[in-house]
């Protein structure tokens, strides 16, 4: 059981005072803090002052999330950008490079009182126009110029009973955090994972050279790929994977995979028609609602003001919020219901998005879960597919034994499945493949398959068999 | 009042779609000045394979102005127009540039709908007005 608060992967910001009819945007937590830090203070200030301010900004935001301050009041956002109650956030603004690097280092660190899990409600103000009990932004500049460290600046304003929690886990991302740093000479599962994810991102970002084959050994090829990644994403270009580079890679990888996953969901909806079939509203359910949700989820991946939705066929609050957000973003009357005009607009927007993606990313590469749980004793084509996927993965991850692809789920297959679960930190009955485990295995297989494709302009020197 | 801006900041523009899943090559970026004294500035860049532009050096006021309260505005502002075929155009106004600092401007482009029957433009996500705190 973690003794620290888990950092949310993303945060939803209301672009106005709480009760205003403004839009919400959802973005990654590090990107949110980069924006706040760039909006609240000057990047030319001494570094100790910038760091102290950023710790306060992180803690303030995490306190809002931890206490559910706005959600408990019935709002569908975590925080606002109204400086009357929250901190400044200018949607879409530029980010200062030095601020970005500091945030990449400390976004999962926060302030708290010893003995308490709650992130500190770190109030602050500019200290000249407005004074407050809490950090003074201009005061922090003076203290930094006197030579104080960020921690000394923070205790000056928040008291000595203050601790900084460093490297807190991040929701959905942290189950595979390696021992840092990973560098030339490192080997093993963490290097294999790094190489597989870099290769998968490199398929979308061809300036990153592929590591072929991924062999769980961090050599010069891996160093070059890391450097290229760092160059593109404004990280220190040293070819070494520390916390900042690793987390950034996970976030970019998640953005890349999100599109693959939505596309594979679309394949299962192929029988549906995009024809308008009558008004849809809260309470409705069925295949047409599923189709609507699928289109909206696709839009959400491209448009920050439209929230993602579960594609579950039930038109509830989440779907209504997404429909309303779509209508507001695209200039339609905001009703929360889907009339013909809204349906046609959603479909046309969706088509435009899909057309913009290179075809290779819209083709499915894996087979969906066959609907039958596979375990020792199972036999057939589904087992054969499972074995093929695991064998490809075993070729890269040294801890997973390879197996014979014979369509029979015996002791060997079971051992490999268990090894997969352990290698990837998965819970669930060992050796039993249900939908969740199938999807996890297929996802890694998709990474390998897509990651091994050479794209145009790819670093030359190898052929893909 | 001295309106000359001898110091320089730097701007890189990063253009992508789908939350960063796809970098966008070949987008046209036009950077213009927004303040009295820099309105004649005009730069053109095309984004590379990773969706990024070569850095642009832009005049900015002295960094010393930002170190204490009560001085005149310690940053210069610029405007951007980004376009790429098949996507909504994207504009930014009031982009702050500080002396000695590199600014990274993210530009998330949204593909055009398949049939533009409505001619409705998602304005709030394609037209950005930036600002700095009133410190």
Interface residues (C-beta under 8 A of the other chain):
Chain A: X23 X39 X40 X41 X42 X43 X44 X45 X88 X90 X91 X92 X93 X94 X95 X96 X97 X98 X100 X126 X128 X129 X137 X138 X141 X204 X205 X206 X207 X232 X234 X251 X252 X255 X256 X258 X259 X301 X302 X303 X304 X305 X329 X330 X331 X332 X344 X345 X347 X348 X349 X351 X352 X353 X355 X356 X357 X457
Chain B: X11 X17 X18 X19 X20 X21 X22 X23 X48 X49 X50 X52 X63 X66 X67 X68 X69 X70 X74 X75 X86 X87 X92 X95 X96 X98 X99 X100 X101 X102 X103 X104 X105 X106 X108 X110 X111 X112 X113 X114 X115 X116 X117 X118 X120 X121 X122 X123 X124 X125 X128 X130 X131 X132 X133 X134 X135
